[in-house]
Amino acid sequence: MKKAVISTGGKQYLVAEGQEIDVELVGAEKTVSFEPLLVLDGEKVSIGTPAVAGSKVDADVIEQNIKADKVIAIRYKAKKRVHKRRGHRQSQSRLKITKIS
């Protein structure tokens, strides 16, 4: 089974064919391709500098603007009556990995 490490949105993901992943919002409408940083093919391992030459990972965009879990930031100063809560939900895209070549 082929696996690859891709980088998008400042994060790295270990993916396999047929897998669905949630990543930072991607501007593409239907398909997107990535240059892998590492490719695992059984016993063979290809490490890129920084990307593996001649390889790419293709993915279909299933859904756009999915909201991630809420992250709450709290600002508090003891004995000063200062307290502030702020929440944020990041927009994400759901991708299905179709091919690692």
MOZI-V12178 format. One record per residue. N is the residue number from 1. PHI is phi as a letter, one per 30 degrees, with the letter a starting at -180 (NA if undefined). PSI is psi as a letter, one per 20 degrees, with the letter a starting at -180 (999 if undefined). D_FIRST is the distance of its C-alpha to the first C-alpha in whole Angstrom. Layout:
BEGIN
n:N phi:PHI psi:PSI d_first:D_FIRST
n:N phi:PHI psi:PSI d_first:D_FIRST
END
This chain:
BEGIN
n:1 phi:NA psi:p d_first:0
n:2 phi:d psi:p d_first:4
n:3 phi:b psi:q d_first:7
n:4 phi:b psi:q d_first:10
n:5 phi:c psi:p d_first:14
n:6 phi:c psi:q d_first:16
n:7 phi:b psi:p d_first:20
n:8 phi:a psi:p d_first:22
n:9 phi:i psi:k d_first:25
n:10 phi:i psi:j d_first:26
n:11 phi:b psi:q d_first:23
n:12 phi:c psi:q d_first:19
n:13 phi:b psi:p d_first:16
n:14 phi:c psi:o d_first:13
n:15 phi:b psi:q d_first:11
n:16 phi:b psi:r d_first:8
n:17 phi:d psi:p d_first:8
n:18 phi:i psi:i d_first:11
n:19 phi:d psi:q d_first:12
n:20 phi:c psi:p d_first:16
n:21 phi:b psi:q d_first:17
n:22 phi:c psi:p d_first:21
n:23 phi:b psi:r d_first:22
n:24 phi:e psi:q d_first:26
n:25 phi:e psi:p d_first:28
n:26 phi:c psi:p d_first:26
n:27 phi:d psi:i d_first:29
n:28 phi:d psi:q d_first:27
n:29 phi:c psi:g d_first:28
n:30 phi:c psi:g d_first:25
n:31 phi:b psi:q d_first:22
n:32 phi:b psi:q d_first:21
n:33 phi:b psi:q d_first:19
n:34 phi:b psi:q d_first:18
n:35 phi:c psi:p d_first:18
n:36 phi:d psi:q d_first:16
n:37 phi:d psi:h d_first:17
n:38 phi:a psi:p d_first:14
n:39 phi:b psi:p d_first:11
n:40 phi:c psi:p d_first:8
n:41 phi:b psi:n d_first:6
n:42 phi:i psi:d d_first:6
n:43 phi:d psi:i d_first:10
n:44 phi:d psi:p d_first:11
n:45 phi:b psi:p d_first:12
n:46 phi:c psi:p d_first:14
n:47 phi:c psi:p d_first:17
n:48 phi:c psi:r d_first:19
n:49 phi:b psi:m d_first:23
n:50 phi:d psi:h d_first:23
n:51 phi:c psi:q d_first:20
n:52 phi:d psi:p d_first:18
n:53 phi:d psi:p d_first:20
n:54 phi:i psi:j d_first:19
n:55 phi:b psi:q d_first:16
n:56 phi:a psi:q d_first:16
n:57 phi:c psi:p d_first:14
n:58 phi:c psi:q d_first:16
n:59 phi:b psi:q d_first:17
n:60 phi:c psi:q d_first:19
n:61 phi:d psi:o d_first:22
n:62 phi:d psi:g d_first:23
n:63 phi:b psi:q d_first:26
n:64 phi:c psi:r d_first:28
n:65 phi:h psi:l d_first:30
n:66 phi:d psi:p d_first:29
n:67 phi:c psi:p d_first:31
n:68 phi:d psi:r d_first:29
n:69 phi:d psi:q d_first:31
n:70 phi:d psi:p d_first:35
n:71 phi:c psi:p d_first:35
n:72 phi:c psi:p d_first:39
n:73 phi:c psi:p d_first:41
n:74 phi:c psi:p d_first:44
n:75 phi:c psi:p d_first:47
n:76 phi:b psi:p d_first:50
n:77 phi:c psi:p d_first:53
n:78 phi:d psi:p d_first:55
n:79 phi:i psi:j d_first:58
n:80 phi:c psi:i d_first:58
n:81 phi:h psi:k d_first:58
n:82 phi:c psi:o d_first:55
n:83 phi:a psi:p d_first:51
n:84 phi:b psi:p d_first:49
n:85 phi:c psi:p d_first:46
n:86 phi:b psi:p d_first:43
n:87 phi:c psi:q d_first:40
n:88 phi:b psi:p d_first:37
n:89 phi:b psi:o d_first:34
n:90 phi:d psi:p d_first:32
n:91 phi:d psi:p d_first:31
n:92 phi:b psi:r d_first:27
n:93 phi:c psi:q d_first:25
n:94 phi:c psi:p d_first:22
n:95 phi:c psi:q d_first:19
n:96 phi:c psi:p d_first:16
n:97 phi:d psi:p d_first:13
n:98 phi:c psi:h d_first:13
n:99 phi:a psi:p d_first:11
n:100 phi:c psi:o d_first:10
n:101 phi:b psi:999 d_first:12
END
